[in-house]
Amino acid sequence: DTEVTQTPKHLVMGMTNKKSLKCEQHMGHRAMYWYKQKAKKPPELMFVYSYEKLSINESVPSRFSPECPNSSLLNLHLHALQPEDSALYLCASSLPQGNSPLHFGNGTRLTVT
Amino acid sequence: LAKTTQPISMDSYEGQEVNITCSHNNIATNDYITWYQQFPSQGPRFIIQGYKTKVTNEVASLFIPADRKSSTLSLPRVSLSDTAVYYCLVGPFTGGGNKLTFGTGTQLKVEL
C-alpha cells in the first residue's frame, strides 16, 4: 500500500472519450506531480503543481489537462487521446521544501483503443 | 539539469552485496542525489538520498565522492525480492515542485 492513492487502477477508453484520472494524498504535501511511463521505459515528467498552482508543464499535448482542486487532490483530464498515449500514469507528491523525496502512487494503467 | 548514466542491467545472487554506480558529470551545486526502486506495475519507491560523502539507512548505503560526479548505491546481502529497476535521480535543492527527471535505470536481477 502507498500513501498516494490513484484511481482507477485500470482504464480503457476510446479515442473520442473523456475520462479523468484521480490522485489523492493526505500527507500535507504541497507539491504534486504527474508522470507517464511506457513499458520498460523510465517515468517521464508531465506536470508539476506547487501550492495548487501549475509550475511545470513539460510541453504536454493539450489533450491532457491537469487540475489541482485542493492541496490533497490532483486530477488529469483526458480527451481525444491516441493509442500511443496508452501507458502507466503515475502521480507523486512531496513536501514543499527542497530535496524532499517523491512519494508515488501505484499508477493508473491506461489503454486507449 | 544533470543527466544520469547507469548500467542497463546487473545480475547477482542471493546474499551478495550489489553496487550500482550512477554517473552525473554535470551535477550542480544545489543538486541532491536520490535513488528509487521500482517493481513491475508499481510506482517508484524512495530508497535513499544524499548530498556528499556517505549516507546509510536500514536498506542501503549511498557513497558520493568529493567531486560528486558519480554515486554508488550499495545493497547489502540482496534477496530475490530485490529484483527490480533502480533509478538514480539528480535534482535541485530549491524547494518542492522540482523538475526531477528519471534516467534509464538499472534492472537488477537476483537469483538463487
Interface residues (C-beta under 8 A of the other chain):
Chain A: T2 V4 H29 R30 A31 Y33 Y35 P42 P43 E44 L45 V48 Y49 S50 Y51 S55 I56 L88 L90 A92 S94 L95 P96 Q97 G98 N99 S100 P101 L102 H103 F104 G105 N106 G107 R109
Chain B: N30 Y32 T34 Y36 S41 Q42 G43 P44 R45 F46 Q49 Y51 Y87 G91 P92 F93 T94 G95 G96 G97 N98 K99 L100 T101 F102 G103 T104 G105
